[in-house]
Amino acid sequence: MRRISSAWLLATLAILLPVIVLYSMTVGTVSISMAEAFSAAVDSLFSDVDSAGQTQVILFDIRLPRILLALLVGAILASTGAVMQGLFRNPLADPSLIGVSGGASVGASLMIVFAGGAIESGLLMGLSLVALGAFVGGFAATILVYRLATSGIGTSVTTMLLAGIAIGALAGALNSLLSYFADNDMLRQISLWQMGNLSAASWAKVLIMALISLILLVWFPRDSRALNALLLGESEARHLGIDVQRVKRRLIVLTALGVGVSVALAGMVGFVGLVIPHVIRLLIGPDHRWLIPGSAMAGAILLVVADSLARVVVLPAELPTGILTALLGAPFFIALLLQQRREV
Amino acid sequence: MTLRAENISLHLSGFDLLRNVTVQVEAGKVTAIVGPNGAGKSSLLRVLTGELAPTKGSISFNQRDLNDWPVQQRAQMLAVLPQHSLLNFPFTANEVVALGRIPHQTGTLKDAEIIDQALKLVDAEYLQKRFYTQMSGGEKQRVQLARVLAQVWLPCAAGEQILVLDEPTAAFDLAHQQLTLEIVRQLAEKGVGVVMVLHDLNLAARCADKLVVFDGGLVAAQGTPEEVLSEQLIDQVFGVKAMIARHPVTNKPLVIT
């Protein structure tokens, strides 16, 4: 398949992203035109806070934080996916391979089943106990997988893949066990959480996510060339002057942090971390200096679009976002695979 | 003395892979390592390049212990071409060779020039924009050779450079085997020390200044090809009856089986 220029793709995505964010502001149960949105924005800037009307509340307290959360979660899931695929030298790797998703879902289920009524009341900076449980679970699982794969001679990527699968299976079993003992209400909460949902977005969540994204998007570019070298193999990367063990540990911790927080705040949004980096690689090639920012922007776009659709396809109700990312992304991915097959 | 393994032994999971091996690789010389399969040639390369720590003995590189060099600085002076590469991502040939410039800070323009020249040198210019994953085995190996050549393309201020090649000619046709050996000779004339594992004794005799013959983890003989290659040694190490003649043009030893 012929490549397109990476500068061109990055520029296109950079223009597309704000346009889609603006358009997404107008989409929802209450339809607000671009002109209305603009005058509401001007009003809220130049008038008293008290006079905020319904339009302002919808735009700036409900939609904007939700859109921004979708954007950041999409960017983090896709860029960590690109990093994991590079680190594992496997285009089918995704962040769930290091156990973070499985651990997070067990943590969330535990909280839903055992913390019962305290779930939405135990708020800490807008974070529910479920989110906290998910983050702790995800991080703990990652550390376990990493420890299992690390011996005196370093961390074996193969062992880590296997350990990730084992921990994932264990997490699946624990989840089923918890579901078995849960009552109907809890069961619904668990399954909703696992589908990924952005409807509970708040400015506090956006702030946390923005902070994490900043850390990741500052660090990842520094390791881009190391990831390129790692595609040759670990000893080749070492001969190119890369401190492989340190790079590996750093990238795994950053990924666990990013995905852990994403999953904690938005539930399980699958597909983005696996397919977006894959698609971007098909388009511009595997150079991580372009692949990581490209994936971040494309992941952000996919999640903002999916979440906009989730708000309107079954009006007046809403669909969980995670369902739509797969519904939107999978056909596109299949089309790309078919095209690639024709050209080989 | 550039890269020297002093009395090293390697003991891995119950096996003695190397026993009291002393080998020296000099700048500006070509050293070929030969020996039967499983004799310890690759183990020696892995120890010489710092990939495996020897159980006993020490390795010095440019007047320091090999492990005392910072990894990046070491990579500016020591390039390694493995026998097989795991790369299965669709980099172009250009991008693969560019990886060889990672340890250096010479700027994109200079790097692009080096990448071009390295690909030209290994007769892979026509592969520049082609995807690595779609190349033949020989083409892939030539691109990888260009990558390690790019890594030691310019002399390094920190010390003398060494290029390590593990069976570089295994995937090549006759013409590219000759080309590789020519490149290796040119590199040695520029002052780089080359150490490589070869299976073809005649290629080794033609190209190398020094031959190290391995057998069962021990050095069976080392010296110039003329000193080392004898009918008796080939029988003893490989178990093959051979005759040693002289090449009519180069006058180098010629092993006839």
Boltz contact constraints between the chains, C-beta under 6 A:
constraints:
  - contact:
      token1: [A, 225]
      token2: [B, 102]
      max_distance: 6.0
  - contact:
      token1: [A, 229]
      token2: [B, 99]
      max_distance: 6.0
  - contact:
      token1: [A, 229]
      token2: [B, 102]
      max_distance: 6.0
  - contact:
      token1: [A, 231]
      token2: [B, 87]
      max_distance: 6.0
  - contact:
      token1: [A, 231]
      token2: [B, 89]
      max_distance: 6.0
  - contact:
      token1: [A, 232]
      token2: [B, 87]
      max_distance: 6.0
  - contact:
      token1: [A, 233]
      token2: [B, 86]
      max_distance: 6.0
  - contact:
      token1: [A, 235]
      token2: [B, 51]
      max_distance: 6.0
  - contact:
      token1: [A, 239]
      token2: [B, 80]
      max_distance: 6.0
  - contact:
      token1: [A, 240]
      token2: [B, 75]
      max_distance: 6.0
  - contact:
      token1: [A, 240]
      token2: [B, 102]
      max_distance: 6.0
  - contact:
      token1: [A, 240]
      token2: [B, 103]
      max_distance: 6.0
  - contact:
      token1: [A, 241]
      token2: [B, 71]
      max_distance: 6.0
  - contact:
      token1: [A, 241]
      token2: [B, 72]
      max_distance: 6.0
  - contact:
      token1: [A, 241]
      token2: [B, 75]
      max_distance: 6.0
  - contact:
      token1: [A, 241]
      token2: [B, 103]
      max_distance: 6.0
  - contact:
      token1: [A, 243]
      token2: [B, 71]
      max_distance: 6.0
  - contact:
      token1: [A, 286]
      token2: [B, 89]
      max_distance: 6.0
  - contact:
      token1: [A, 286]
      token2: [B, 91]
      max_distance: 6.0
